[in-house]
Amino acid sequence: MLEPGSPPPTAVARPTAARWHGVRVEERRFGAGELQEGSVPGHLLVVNVASPARVESRWSGDPAPVEMVLLPGHFAFYPAGSRRRTSWLDGATTVLVEIAPELVAGRQGPGDGRRAARPLLNHQDPFVLHLAMALRDLALDGRAEAAAYGETLGVVLAGYLAGRHALPALGTPARAAALPGWLVRVVDYVGSHLEREIALHDLAREAGASVFHFAHQFRRQTGLSPHQYVLRRRVERALSLLSDPDRPVGDVALACGFANQSHFSDTFRRVIGLTPTGYRRAIERRDPRTLRE
């Protein structure tokens, strides 16, 4: 019996998987008695999308395994490099999302990279569930634009898990320090000017290059066009500001550089799958039914 708000059971007739820049999504069926052992280079989210399943999990540093019942819509999350041993005592259908640490490199604050990372087991969060299912649907889509949305949702998911569930920032200081100087200047410029229009020639000026050369090198370094990157940063800031229930949506739109509230709502819904108001309801009430607008 599924809990209210849980995702519907899915029959996996064929593998559903996609690999985008820094994000890998897979819908996978685990058989009873199946064992997984080792570590993954990226942050790994495992969402149960079918019936309850008993799971025995053990990670490095703990003397004994933890047995749990992973309920429909609940998830486990393993930070990058976590050594784990997972035994599936029942069959389960899951959505796996692996996020490369460098996808959000350089976003952490002072000291974030030094905090200890611990896995999360059997957690529930309607927004995490919504993003995981949206990524699964994009993996099925197959269109070229699905990749851009998938990468954006992956970074949103990583940032949300880091902030909402008190995980260490999902980035690596070493990678951030290795970024080219021109790219650091561009990233800093975007972060400092999100509330206003950001033109391509402004970013090229910060990089000290022609518009054509800058756009080419930026995509080569990040896997995104400058426009996609700026949009991603605007949406990330909006996600943070919307957590304040007293801040009007129109004010959030202006603070994130959108022309008006209508433009903000249309863009936000296209990227996240919810209106700004719907997202705010979901994180405030944590009720999966609010995800069904």
Backbone as JSON, one array per atom type, in Angstrom:
{
  "sequence": "MLEPGSPPPTAVARPTAARWHGVRVEERRFGAGELQEGSVPGHLLVVNVASPARVESRWSGDPAPVEMVLLPGHFAFYPAGSRRRTSWLDGATTVLVEIAPELVAGRQGPGDGRRAARPLLNHQDPFVLHLAMALRDLALDGRAEAAAYGETLGVVLAGYLAGRHALPALGTPARAAALPGWLVRVVDYVGSHLEREIALHDLAREAGASVFHFAHQFRRQTGLSPHQYVLRRRVERALSLLSDPDRPVGDVALACGFANQSHFSDTFRRVIGLTPTGYRRAIERRDPRTLRE",
  "N": [[0.85, -1.19, 0.0], [0.72, 2.1, -0.99], [1.96, 5.17, 0.37], [0.11, 8.25, 0.86], [0.65, 10.6, -1.7], [2.92, 9.39, -2.64], [5.07, 8.33, -5.36], [3.69, 6.83, -8.33], [3.72, 3.25, -8.88], [6.18, 1.91, -11.09], [6.63, 0.15, -14.06], [9.42, -1.3, -15.31], [10.22, -1.64, -18.39], [12.35, -1.42, -20.04], [15.81, -0.39, -19.82], [16.15, 2.82, -18.38], [18.0, 5.54, -18.8], [20.28, 8.29, -18.59], [23.04, 10.33, -19.4], [24.37, 13.3, -18.68], [26.14, 16.45, -18.74], [27.91, 16.18, -15.95], [25.81, 14.94, -14.62], [24.13, 11.93, -13.98], [21.44, 9.84, -14.66], [19.31, 7.21, -13.78], [16.82, 4.76, -14.04], [16.21, 1.99, -12.13], [15.8, -1.46, -11.44], [16.16, -3.32, -8.57], [16.92, -6.57, -7.51], [15.67, -8.92, -5.06], [17.96, -9.72, -2.54], [20.13, -8.71, -3.89], [23.39, -7.32, -3.97], [25.29, -4.43, -3.38], [28.43, -2.9, -3.48], [31.17, -0.81, -2.55], [32.35, 2.38, -3.77], [31.26, 5.52, -5.16], [32.24, 7.98, -7.56], [30.72, 10.31, -7.65], [28.11, 12.29, -5.99], [25.46, 10.42, -4.72], [22.09, 9.78, -5.15], [19.39, 7.84, -4.13], [16.24, 6.93, -4.86], [13.28, 5.47, -3.81], [10.73, 4.32, -5.83], [8.58, 2.68, -5.89], [7.16, -0.08, -4.29], [7.37, -0.59, -0.63], [10.65, -1.39, 0.6], [12.98, -3.51, 2.12], [16.16, -2.69, 3.27], [19.6, -3.15, 3.81], [22.19, -1.32, 5.0], [25.53, -0.21, 5.07], [28.25, 1.85, 5.91], [31.55, 3.26, 5.53], [33.41, 3.44, 8.52], [31.44, 2.85, 10.37], [30.53, 0.43, 12.79], [28.53, -1.51, 12.51], [25.95, -2.73, 10.28], [23.04, -0.88, 9.1], [19.66, -1.56, 9.19], [16.79, -0.88, 7.32], [13.48, 0.14, 6.3], [12.85, 1.18, 3.25], [10.66, 3.44, 2.3], [8.02, 4.1, -0.14], [8.76, 6.86, -2.18], [10.66, 7.78, -0.43], [14.17, 8.43, 0.27], [17.69, 7.59, -0.03], [20.89, 9.04, 0.49], [24.17, 9.37, -0.6], [27.16, 10.93, -0.02], [29.8, 12.01, -2.24], [32.4, 9.68, -2.76], [31.84, 8.14, -0.56], [32.22, 5.05, 1.04], [30.36, 2.21, 0.71], [28.16, -0.48, 1.58], [25.52, -2.14, 0.39], [22.67, -4.06, 0.84], [19.94, -5.4, -0.76], [17.09, -6.49, 0.56], [14.56, -6.92, -0.25], [12.88, -6.8, -3.45], [13.13, -3.83, -5.46], [12.17, -0.81, -7.12], [13.92, 1.86, -8.33], [14.98, 5.31, -8.65], [18.01, 6.46, -9.63], [20.29, 9.03, -9.08], [23.22, 10.44, -9.97], [25.56, 12.88, -9.14], [28.13, 14.88, -10.24], [30.82, 16.08, -8.24], [32.22, 18.37, -9.13], [30.34, 19.77, -10.51], [29.18, 21.79, -9.08], [31.36, 23.13, -8.16], [33.28, 25.4, -6.21], [31.17, 26.76, -5.05], [30.86, 26.61, -2.3], [30.87, 27.95, 1.03], [33.19, 29.56, 3.39], [35.08, 27.1, 5.0], [33.25, 25.07, 4.48], [34.08, 22.89, 2.95], [35.45, 21.41, 4.78], [33.74, 20.15, 6.49], [32.42, 17.16, 7.88], [31.14, 14.57, 5.89], [28.12, 12.78, 5.87], [26.14, 9.96, 5.09], [22.63, 10.08, 4.19], [19.82, 8.35, 5.28], [16.8, 6.82, 4.39], [15.16, 9.16, 4.16], [12.62, 11.69, 3.73], [11.39, 14.0, 1.42], [9.46, 16.16, -0.29], [10.27, 17.85, -2.4], [12.75, 16.88, -3.24], [11.91, 14.38, -4.15], [10.25, 15.25, -6.25], [12.13, 16.49, -8.0], [13.77, 14.3, -8.61], [11.98, 12.61, -9.99], [11.38, 14.29, -12.12], [13.87, 14.42, -13.37], [14.09, 11.75, -14.1], [12.01, 11.63, -15.99], [13.04, 13.38, -17.91], [15.2, 11.89, -18.73], [13.9, 9.98, -20.18], [12.98, 11.52, -22.24], [14.72, 12.35, -24.42], [15.08, 14.45, -26.25], [17.15, 17.16, -27.52], [17.13, 19.51, -25.94], [16.55, 18.48, -23.48], [18.87, 17.77, -22.19], [20.06, 20.2, -21.32], [18.12, 21.07, -19.47], [18.26, 18.9, -17.73], [20.87, 19.1, -16.69], [20.65, 21.53, -15.36], [18.62, 20.97, -13.45], [19.99, 19.03, -12.03], [22.05, 20.5, -10.74], [20.46, 22.17, -9.19], [19.25, 20.28, -7.54], [21.52, 19.28, -6.17], [22.4, 21.6, -4.79], [20.13, 22.06, -3.22], [19.99, 19.77, -1.57], [22.35, 20.14, -0.16], [21.83, 22.51, 1.28], [19.23, 22.23, 2.54], [19.36, 19.79, 3.91], [21.59, 19.98, 5.45], [24.04, 19.06, 4.5], [27.55, 18.83, 3.66], [28.85, 21.43, 1.55], [28.44, 20.77, -1.89], [30.95, 20.57, -3.46], [34.39, 20.94, -4.52], [37.16, 22.31, -2.98], [39.73, 22.13, -4.09], [39.33, 21.78, -6.84], [37.98, 24.14, -7.39], [40.0, 26.02, -6.93], [41.61, 25.49, -9.03], [40.43, 26.54, -11.24], [40.48, 28.46, -14.26], [41.75, 31.83, -14.23], [40.25, 33.79, -15.65], [37.76, 32.58, -15.76], [37.01, 32.42, -13.09], [36.71, 35.15, -12.59], [34.51, 35.72, -14.22], [32.51, 34.07, -13.11], [32.33, 35.21, -10.56], [31.47, 37.76, -11.29], [28.93, 37.26, -12.41], [27.58, 36.25, -10.13], [27.52, 38.57, -8.61], [25.91, 40.3, -9.99], [23.35, 39.42, -10.51], [20.87, 40.57, -10.15], [20.46, 42.32, -12.17], [20.42, 43.05, -15.75], [22.48, 40.9, -17.63], [24.76, 41.05, -20.01], [26.15, 39.38, -22.86], [28.48, 40.56, -23.87], [29.4, 41.87, -21.63], [30.28, 39.8, -19.99], [32.27, 38.75, -21.62], [34.03, 40.88, -21.58], [34.87, 40.81, -18.88], [36.28, 38.45, -19.0], [38.29, 39.17, -20.66], [38.34, 38.78, -23.44], [37.29, 38.3, -26.88], [33.81, 38.33, -27.83], [33.04, 36.06, -29.31], [35.23, 34.26, -28.9], [35.18, 34.05, -26.12], [32.61, 32.89, -25.63], [32.94, 30.4, -26.82], [35.08, 29.28, -25.32], [33.98, 29.32, -22.78], [31.84, 27.49, -22.91], [33.35, 25.25, -23.45], [34.79, 24.93, -21.08], [32.79, 24.65, -19.1], [30.64, 23.24, -20.11], [28.26, 24.44, -20.59], [26.33, 27.0, -22.22], [26.95, 30.57, -21.98], [24.48, 31.87, -21.51], [22.81, 29.77, -20.55], [24.18, 29.21, -18.19], [23.92, 31.63, -16.71], [21.14, 31.68, -16.42], [20.81, 29.37, -14.86], [22.1, 30.19, -12.48], [20.39, 32.28, -11.74], [18.01, 30.91, -11.19], [18.87, 29.28, -9.09], [19.41, 31.24, -7.12], [16.8, 32.19, -6.8], [15.55, 29.93, -5.7], [16.7, 29.92, -3.18], [15.84, 32.44, -2.12], [13.08, 32.14, -2.13], [12.61, 30.59, 0.05], [12.08, 32.22, 2.14], [9.15, 32.97, 3.57], [7.91, 35.43, 3.81], [8.71, 37.07, 1.83], [7.71, 38.71, -1.05], [6.75, 37.17, -4.16], [7.09, 38.69, -6.47], [9.11, 40.43, -5.68], [11.22, 38.63, -5.36], [11.52, 37.89, -8.02], [12.53, 40.28, -9.19], [14.91, 40.58, -7.72], [16.37, 38.51, -8.7], [16.86, 39.15, -11.27], [14.93, 38.9, -13.28], [12.69, 40.09, -15.83], [10.04, 40.63, -15.15], [7.33, 39.5, -12.99], [5.82, 37.62, -14.36], [7.53, 36.67, -16.37], [9.47, 35.53, -14.71], [7.95, 33.51, -13.4], [7.2, 31.87, -15.57], [9.73, 31.0, -16.52], [10.8, 29.78, -14.24], [8.98, 27.69, -13.8], [9.37, 26.22, -16.15], [11.97, 25.27, -15.81], [12.09, 24.09, -13.21], [9.66, 22.8, -12.9], [7.6, 23.49, -11.29], [5.5, 26.23, -10.26], [6.73, 29.34, -8.83], [5.18, 29.89, -6.52], [4.03, 27.38, -6.03], [6.35, 25.88, -5.49], [7.19, 27.16, -3.15], [5.09, 26.49, -1.4], [5.52, 23.76, -1.27], [8.04, 23.46, 0.03], [7.52, 24.71, 2.42], [5.35, 23.4, 3.63], [6.0, 20.79, 3.23], [4.52, 18.77, 2.07], [3.72, 16.21, -0.01], [1.51, 16.35, -1.7], [1.3, 18.95, -2.49], [2.86, 19.18, -4.66], [1.41, 18.56, -6.82], [0.04, 20.44, -8.86]],
  "CA": [[0.0, 0.0, 0.0], [1.54, 3.3, -1.08], [1.58, 6.31, 1.18], [-0.41, 9.38, 0.08], [1.68, 11.46, -2.27], [4.04, 8.63, -3.16], [5.01, 8.18, -6.81], [3.04, 5.59, -8.73], [4.64, 2.18, -9.27], [6.58, 1.96, -12.49], [7.12, -1.1, -14.62], [10.6, -0.97, -16.11], [10.27, -2.55, -19.52], [13.68, -1.28, -20.63], [16.59, 0.54, -19.0], [15.95, 4.25, -18.58], [19.2, 6.17, -18.28], [20.82, 9.42, -19.35], [24.26, 10.9, -18.85], [24.58, 14.65, -19.16], [27.34, 17.06, -18.16], [27.92, 16.17, -14.49], [24.61, 14.31, -14.05], [23.72, 10.65, -14.55], [20.14, 9.44, -14.14], [18.97, 5.86, -14.19], [15.76, 4.05, -13.33], [16.76, 0.65, -12.03], [15.14, -2.45, -10.6], [17.04, -4.18, -7.79], [16.31, -7.83, -7.13], [15.86, -9.33, -3.67], [19.24, -10.36, -2.31], [21.2, -8.08, -4.65], [24.38, -6.65, -3.12], [26.12, -3.39, -3.97], [29.55, -2.6, -2.58], [32.17, 0.07, -3.12], [32.09, 3.81, -3.69], [31.06, 6.17, -6.46], [32.94, 9.28, -7.56], [29.79, 11.42, -7.49], [27.09, 12.22, -4.95], [24.48, 9.46, -5.22], [20.76, 9.8, -4.59], [18.63, 6.63, -4.46], [14.84, 7.19, -4.49], [12.37, 4.34, -4.02], [9.55, 4.82, -6.54], [7.55, 1.64, -5.97], [6.67, -0.59, -3.01], [8.37, -0.57, 0.44], [11.72, -2.37, 0.42], [13.95, -3.6, 3.22], [17.53, -2.46, 2.8], [20.63, -3.16, 4.84], [23.23, -0.42, 4.51], [26.69, 0.0, 5.96], [29.24, 2.7, 5.27], [32.86, 3.3, 6.17], [33.49, 4.07, 9.83], [30.42, 2.35, 11.28], [30.84, -0.95, 13.12], [27.46, -2.46, 12.19], [25.04, -2.24, 9.26], [21.74, -0.34, 9.5], [18.56, -2.1, 8.38], [15.69, 0.07, 7.25], [12.46, -0.07, 5.28], [12.83, 2.37, 2.39], [9.27, 3.59, 1.9], [7.82, 4.77, -1.44], [8.99, 8.29, -2.14], [11.78, 8.1, 0.46], [15.45, 8.34, -0.44], [19.0, 7.54, 0.64], [21.83, 9.9, -0.2], [25.56, 9.07, -0.25], [28.09, 11.92, -0.56], [30.85, 11.48, -3.11], [33.5, 8.98, -2.13], [31.4, 7.29, 0.56], [32.32, 3.62, 0.82], [29.13, 1.66, 1.23], [27.77, -1.84, 1.26], [24.06, -2.13, 0.45], [22.01, -5.31, 0.5], [18.5, -5.24, -0.98], [16.43, -7.68, 1.09], [13.36, -7.05, -1.08], [13.01, -6.16, -4.74], [12.79, -2.41, -5.43], [12.36, 0.02, -8.31], [14.51, 3.1, -7.83], [15.6, 6.29, -9.53], [19.36, 6.79, -9.17], [20.83, 10.27, -9.63], [24.61, 10.68, -9.57], [25.92, 14.26, -9.44], [29.57, 15.09, -10.12], [31.14, 17.17, -7.31], [32.66, 19.6, -9.8], [29.22, 20.47, -11.11], [28.94, 23.0, -8.3], [32.63, 23.51, -7.54], [33.47, 26.81, -5.93], [29.98, 27.38, -4.49], [30.77, 26.51, -0.86], [31.37, 29.05, 1.83], [34.39, 29.26, 4.15], [35.02, 25.97, 5.92], [32.29, 24.04, 4.1], [34.76, 21.7, 2.45], [36.07, 20.67, 5.87], [32.75, 19.48, 7.3], [32.33, 15.74, 7.61], [29.97, 14.18, 5.12], [27.47, 11.57, 6.32], [24.99, 9.59, 4.26], [21.27, 10.2, 4.71], [19.12, 7.11, 5.04], [15.35, 6.77, 4.56], [14.62, 10.49, 4.35], [11.51, 12.08, 2.87], [11.34, 15.41, 1.09], [8.69, 16.19, -1.54], [10.96, 18.52, -3.49], [13.74, 15.92, -3.73], [11.15, 13.42, -4.94], [9.81, 15.9, -7.48], [13.27, 16.66, -8.9], [14.22, 12.98, -9.08], [11.04, 12.14, -11.0], [11.54, 15.15, -13.29], [15.08, 13.98, -14.05], [13.75, 10.48, -14.74], [11.21, 11.93, -17.18], [13.94, 13.96, -18.91], [15.99, 10.79, -19.27], [13.04, 9.33, -21.16], [12.6, 12.47, -23.27], [15.57, 12.12, -25.58], [15.32, 15.64, -27.07], [18.41, 17.85, -27.23], [16.98, 20.46, -24.85], [16.43, 17.77, -22.21], [20.18, 17.77, -21.54], [20.24, 21.47, -20.61], [17.26, 21.04, -18.3], [18.77, 17.9, -16.81], [22.03, 19.65, -15.99], [20.16, 22.57, -14.44], [17.95, 20.32, -12.33], [21.02, 18.35, -11.23], [22.7, 21.47, -9.88], [19.45, 22.59, -8.21], [19.11, 19.18, -6.58], [22.71, 19.25, -5.34], [22.37, 22.74, -3.88], [19.03, 21.9, -2.27], [20.39, 18.77, -0.59], [23.39, 20.73, 0.69], [21.26, 23.51, 2.18], [18.08, 21.78, 3.32], [19.67, 18.65, 4.75], [22.82, 20.26, 6.2], [25.18, 18.33, 3.99], [28.63, 19.73, 3.27], [28.64, 21.96, 0.21], [28.79, 19.73, -2.83], [31.97, 21.05, -4.36], [35.71, 20.62, -4.04], [38.02, 23.5, -3.03], [40.88, 21.95, -4.98], [38.88, 22.03, -8.21], [37.68, 25.56, -7.52], [41.25, 26.77, -6.99], [42.27, 25.22, -10.3], [39.71, 27.17, -12.33], [41.22, 29.56, -14.89], [41.46, 33.13, -13.63], [39.18, 34.49, -16.36], [36.47, 31.95, -15.42], [36.7, 32.86, -11.73], [36.2, 36.52, -12.68], [33.17, 35.68, -14.82], [31.61, 33.48, -12.11], [32.13, 36.23, -9.53], [30.68, 38.85, -11.88], [27.54, 36.8, -12.51], [27.02, 36.2, -8.79], [27.36, 39.92, -8.06], [25.05, 41.13, -10.84], [22.17, 38.66, -10.9], [19.65, 41.38, -10.07], [20.37, 43.2, -13.34], [20.67, 42.37, -17.03], [23.87, 40.51, -17.84], [24.94, 40.89, -21.46], [27.27, 38.53, -23.24], [29.71, 41.34, -24.02], [29.9, 42.17, -20.28], [31.03, 38.63, -19.53], [33.48, 38.67, -22.43], [34.94, 41.92, -21.08], [35.48, 40.3, -17.65], [37.22, 37.39, -19.37], [39.37, 39.75, -21.46], [38.35, 38.09, -24.73], [36.2, 38.67, -27.79], [32.57, 37.63, -27.52], [33.07, 34.73, -29.94], [36.22, 33.41, -28.23], [34.7, 33.8, -24.77], [31.49, 31.95, -25.64], [33.49, 29.08, -27.14], [35.88, 28.78, -24.2], [33.11, 29.11, -21.63], [31.16, 26.2, -23.09], [34.36, 24.18, -23.36], [35.16, 24.76, -19.67], [31.67, 24.36, -18.2], [29.61, 22.42, -20.73], [27.06, 25.26, -20.72], [26.46, 28.31, -22.85], [26.84, 31.62, -20.95], [23.06, 32.11, -21.19], [22.35, 28.68, -19.69], [24.8, 29.36, -16.88], [23.29, 32.75, -16.0], [19.8, 31.23, -16.06], [20.96, 28.44, -13.74], [22.39, 30.95, -11.27], [19.19, 33.02, -11.35], [17.07, 29.96, -10.58], [19.43, 28.9, -7.78], [19.14, 32.32, -6.16], [15.36, 32.21, -6.54], [15.24, 28.84, -4.78], [17.1, 30.36, -1.85], [15.02, 33.55, -1.65], [11.71, 31.69, -1.93], [12.48, 29.94, 1.36], [11.56, 33.23, 3.06], [7.73, 33.06, 3.23], [7.43, 36.81, 3.87], [9.22, 37.84, 0.69], [6.8, 38.56, -2.19], [7.31, 36.53, -5.34], [7.53, 39.74, -7.37], [10.4, 40.93, -5.18], [12.2, 37.6, -5.7], [11.75, 37.99, -9.46], [13.42, 41.41, -9.46], [16.21, 40.32, -7.1], [17.07, 37.5, -9.5], [17.14, 39.69, -12.6], [13.89, 38.66, -14.27], [12.07, 41.34, -16.27], [8.8, 40.82, -14.4], [6.92, 38.3, -12.29], [5.33, 36.65, -15.33], [8.72, 36.06, -16.96], [10.05, 34.7, -13.66], [7.11, 32.32, -13.18], [7.29, 30.99, -16.74], [11.06, 30.4, -16.56], [10.95, 28.91, -13.07], [8.2, 26.48, -14.01], [9.99, 25.44, -17.21], [13.19, 24.64, -15.32], [11.87, 23.31, -11.99], [8.46, 22.0, -13.01], [6.62, 24.08, -10.38], [5.51, 27.69, -10.19], [7.37, 29.78, -7.58], [4.25, 29.71, -5.4], [3.93, 25.95, -5.76], [7.59, 25.46, -4.83], [7.18, 27.69, -1.78], [4.17, 25.66, -0.62], [6.11, 22.44, -1.07], [9.09, 23.46, 1.04], [6.99, 25.15, 3.71], [4.45, 22.41, 4.21], [6.57, 19.47, 3.05], [3.4, 17.89, 1.77], [3.88, 15.82, -1.41], [0.34, 16.68, -2.5], [1.44, 20.31, -3.04], [3.6, 19.09, -5.91], [0.46, 18.28, -7.89], [-0.72, 21.67, -9.07]],
  "C": [[0.89, 1.24, 0.0], [1.03, 4.37, -0.15], [0.98, 7.39, 0.29], [0.73, 10.25, -0.43], [2.87, 10.71, -2.8], [3.94, 8.52, -4.67], [4.32, 6.89, -7.17], [4.07, 4.53, -9.05], [4.97, 2.28, -10.75], [7.07, 0.6, -12.93], [8.26, -0.76, -15.57], [10.72, -1.99, -17.23], [11.64, -2.52, -20.19], [14.47, -0.33, -19.76], [16.3, 1.98, -19.37], [17.14, 4.97, -17.97], [19.61, 7.32, -19.17], [22.07, 9.9, -18.63], [24.47, 12.26, -19.5], [25.85, 15.19, -18.51], [27.2, 17.08, -16.63], [26.74, 15.49, -13.85], [24.35, 12.99, -14.76], [22.43, 10.22, -13.87], [19.81, 8.06, -14.67], [17.78, 5.36, -13.37], [16.14, 2.58, -13.34], [15.96, -0.21, -11.07], [16.2, -3.3, -9.91], [16.28, -5.44, -7.39], [16.58, -8.15, -5.66], [17.19, -10.09, -3.53], [20.4, -9.73, -3.06], [22.1, -7.26, -3.73], [25.13, -5.62, -3.95], [27.22, -3.04, -2.98], [30.54, -1.71, -3.31], [31.81, 1.52, -2.93], [31.88, 4.35, -5.09], [31.75, 7.52, -6.42], [32.02, 10.46, -7.32], [28.88, 11.23, -6.3], [25.93, 11.39, -5.49], [23.18, 9.54, -4.44], [20.01, 8.56, -5.07], [17.21, 6.83, -3.94], [14.01, 5.95, -4.8], [11.09, 4.86, -4.67], [8.46, 3.76, -6.66], [7.14, 1.22, -4.57], [7.75, -0.5, -1.92], [9.4, -1.68, 0.26], [12.65, -2.33, 1.63], [15.37, -3.53, 2.64], [18.46, -2.52, 4.0], [21.82, -2.38, 4.3], [24.33, -0.26, 5.55], [27.69, 0.87, 5.22], [30.48, 2.8, 6.14], [32.81, 4.04, 7.5], [32.45, 3.59, 10.81], [30.64, 0.87, 11.53], [29.78, -1.95, 12.67], [26.56, -1.88, 11.11], [23.73, -1.73, 9.86], [20.69, -0.94, 8.58], [17.39, -1.12, 8.45], [14.67, -0.42, 6.24], [12.37, 1.22, 4.48], [11.43, 2.49, 1.8], [9.15, 4.25, 0.53], [7.97, 6.28, -1.31], [10.12, 8.71, -1.23], [13.1, 7.86, -0.28], [16.6, 8.1, 0.53], [19.95, 8.39, -0.19], [23.23, 9.62, 0.32], [26.47, 10.13, -0.85], [29.22, 11.26, -1.36], [31.96, 10.84, -2.31], [33.11, 8.11, -0.96], [31.57, 5.82, 0.18], [31.11, 2.97, 1.48], [28.95, 0.22, 0.8], [26.26, -1.91, 1.46], [23.5, -3.47, 0.0], [20.51, -5.03, 0.38], [17.82, -6.53, -0.55], [15.11, -7.94, 0.39], [13.65, -6.43, -2.44], [12.54, -4.71, -4.66], [13.01, -1.78, -6.79], [12.81, 1.39, -7.83], [14.87, 4.03, -8.98], [16.93, 6.66, -8.9], [19.8, 8.08, -9.86], [22.24, 10.43, -9.08], [25.03, 12.06, -10.05], [27.42, 14.43, -9.22], [29.86, 16.24, -9.18], [31.52, 18.47, -8.0], [31.53, 20.37, -10.45], [28.92, 21.77, -10.38], [30.2, 23.44, -7.58], [32.7, 25.01, -7.34], [32.27, 27.49, -5.32], [29.97, 27.38, -2.96], [31.34, 27.74, -0.17], [32.61, 28.64, 2.6], [34.17, 28.09, 5.09], [34.09, 24.86, 5.5], [32.98, 22.76, 3.68], [35.37, 20.86, 3.55], [35.05, 19.94, 6.74], [32.64, 18.01, 6.9], [31.03, 15.43, 6.88], [29.42, 12.86, 5.65], [26.32, 11.24, 5.37], [23.67, 9.89, 4.97], [20.53, 8.92, 4.34], [17.63, 7.27, 5.33], [14.76, 8.14, 4.9], [13.46, 10.72, 3.38], [11.53, 13.58, 2.66], [10.63, 15.52, -0.25], [9.42, 16.85, -2.69], [12.05, 17.63, -4.08], [13.05, 14.88, -4.62], [10.74, 14.02, -6.28], [10.97, 16.04, -8.47], [13.74, 15.32, -9.46], [13.3, 12.45, -10.18], [11.13, 12.98, -12.27], [12.78, 14.75, -14.08], [14.84, 12.64, -14.75], [12.97, 10.7, -16.03], [12.08, 12.53, -18.29], [14.82, 12.88, -19.53], [15.21, 10.02, -20.34], [12.81, 10.2, -22.39], [13.39, 12.29, -24.55], [15.83, 13.34, -26.44], [16.58, 16.37, -26.62], [18.28, 18.79, -26.03], [16.85, 19.78, -23.49], [17.75, 17.78, -21.46], [20.4, 19.04, -20.74], [19.38, 21.51, -19.36], [17.78, 20.05, -17.27], [19.96, 18.41, -16.01], [21.6, 20.7, -14.98], [19.49, 21.95, -13.23], [18.95, 19.59, -11.43], [21.7, 19.3, -10.27], [21.74, 22.0, -8.82], [19.29, 21.53, -7.13], [20.31, 19.13, -5.63], [22.71, 20.39, -4.32], [21.28, 22.61, -2.83], [19.39, 20.9, -1.18], [21.42, 19.35, 0.38], [22.8, 21.68, 1.71], [20.2, 22.96, 3.1], [18.45, 20.69, 4.3], [21.04, 18.75, 5.41], [23.98, 19.38, 5.77], [26.32, 19.32, 3.75], [28.37, 20.23, 1.86], [29.18, 20.99, -0.81], [29.76, 20.27, -3.88], [33.33, 20.73, -3.77], [36.59, 21.85, -4.11], [39.18, 23.35, -4.0], [40.48, 22.25, -6.42], [38.6, 23.52, -8.41], [38.95, 26.39, -7.69], [41.92, 26.61, -8.34], [41.55, 25.88, -11.48], [40.56, 28.28, -12.95], [40.8, 30.9, -14.3], [40.31, 33.85, -14.31], [37.81, 33.92, -16.0], [36.05, 32.32, -14.01], [36.11, 34.26, -11.76], [34.77, 36.54, -13.24], [32.16, 35.14, -13.82], [31.3, 34.5, -11.02], [31.25, 37.37, -10.05], [29.21, 38.46, -11.96], [26.89, 36.8, -11.13], [26.74, 37.57, -8.2], [26.37, 40.78, -8.83], [23.77, 40.41, -11.26], [20.9, 39.5, -10.92], [19.48, 42.29, -11.29], [20.6, 42.4, -14.62], [22.16, 42.09, -17.18], [24.04, 40.21, -19.33], [26.17, 40.04, -21.74], [28.57, 39.33, -23.35], [30.27, 41.77, -22.66], [30.76, 41.02, -19.76], [32.33, 38.48, -20.32], [34.51, 39.7, -21.97], [35.63, 41.44, -19.79], [36.53, 39.24, -17.95], [38.41, 37.92, -20.16], [39.48, 39.11, -22.83], [37.23, 38.65, -25.61], [34.97, 37.84, -27.42], [32.6, 36.21, -28.08], [34.02, 33.78, -29.19], [35.75, 33.06, -26.82], [33.6, 32.75, -24.75], [31.98, 30.53, -25.91], [34.22, 28.49, -25.95], [35.01, 28.51, -22.97], [32.39, 27.78, -21.74], [32.15, 25.04, -22.96], [34.71, 23.89, -21.9], [34.01, 24.23, -18.82], [30.64, 23.4, -18.78], [28.3, 23.15, -20.93], [27.35, 26.49, -21.56], [26.41, 29.37, -21.74], [25.39, 31.89, -20.55], [22.51, 31.04, -20.27], [22.91, 28.81, -18.28], [24.14, 30.48, -16.08], [21.88, 32.35, -15.56], [19.85, 30.29, -14.86], [21.22, 29.19, -12.44], [21.17, 31.74, -10.8], [18.19, 32.09, -10.65], [17.57, 29.52, -9.21], [19.18, 29.98, -6.74], [17.66, 32.38, -5.81], [14.97, 31.12, -5.56], [15.58, 29.23, -3.35], [16.17, 31.43, -1.3], [13.58, 33.12, -1.38], [11.52, 30.96, -0.6], [12.03, 30.91, 2.43], [10.09, 33.47, 2.73], [7.19, 34.48, 3.21], [7.89, 37.65, 2.68], [8.3, 37.64, -0.51], [7.5, 37.95, -3.4], [7.81, 37.57, -6.34], [8.88, 40.32, -6.97], [11.51, 39.93, -5.5], [12.55, 37.68, -7.18], [12.74, 39.11, -9.78], [14.81, 41.17, -8.91], [17.03, 39.32, -7.89], [17.26, 37.92, -10.95], [16.12, 39.38, -13.67], [13.15, 39.96, -14.58], [10.81, 41.66, -15.48], [8.39, 39.49, -13.77], [6.45, 37.21, -13.26], [6.5, 35.91, -15.98], [9.38, 35.1, -15.97], [9.26, 33.4, -13.51], [7.23, 31.34, -14.34], [8.64, 30.27, -16.78], [11.23, 29.4, -15.43], [10.2, 27.59, -13.29], [8.81, 25.61, -15.1], [11.2, 24.67, -16.7], [12.91, 23.67, -14.18], [10.65, 22.4, -12.11], [7.35, 22.45, -12.08], [6.62, 25.59, -10.58], [6.26, 28.1, -8.93], [6.46, 29.6, -6.36], [4.1, 28.24, -5.03], [5.17, 25.42, -5.07], [7.61, 25.93, -3.38], [6.25, 26.86, -0.89], [4.81, 24.31, -0.3], [7.16, 22.45, 0.02], [8.59, 23.91, 2.4], [6.19, 24.04, 4.39], [5.01, 21.0, 4.14], [5.51, 18.41, 2.84], [3.5, 17.5, 0.31], [2.7, 16.19, -2.27], [0.46, 18.09, -3.09], [2.22, 20.3, -4.35], [2.67, 18.83, -7.09], [-0.44, 19.47, -8.1], [-1.8, 21.46, -10.11]]
}
